[in-house]
Amino acid sequence: MILVVTTYNAEQTGAFKVTVYGPEKAILTPYTTIPLTTTSTSTATTSTTKSRIG
């Protein structure tokens, strides 16, 4: 058996797992990762009051 794997884009590469069951069934599973991105925002409010006596 000869296994050939291609992608649409020649520059696209990545890891994958090959699982073979018997002489007829092969499963290709790409390893995909999802980047975990968190965004935090903070808001500061400042108020100043000036009073004059005189």
JOSUL-V217442 format. One record per pair of residues at least 12 apart in sequence whose C-alpha atoms are under 10 Angstrom apart, sorted by sequence separation. I is the first residue (numbers start at 1). J is the second residue. D is the distance in Angstrom with one decimal. If there is no record, write none. Layout:
I&J&D ; I&J&D
This chain:
16&28&6.7 ; 17&29&5.1 ; 18&30&8.9 ; 16&29&5.5 ; 17&30&6.3 ; 15&29&8.9 ; 16&30&4.2 ; 17&31&7.2 ; 3&18&9.8 ; 15&30&6.3 ; 16&31&5.2 ; 14&30&7.6 ; 15&31&5.7 ; 16&32&8.6 ; 14&31&7.6 ; 15&32&8.3 ; 14&32&8.7 ; 1&23&8.5 ; 1&24&9.7 ; 3&26&9.3 ; 5&28&9.1
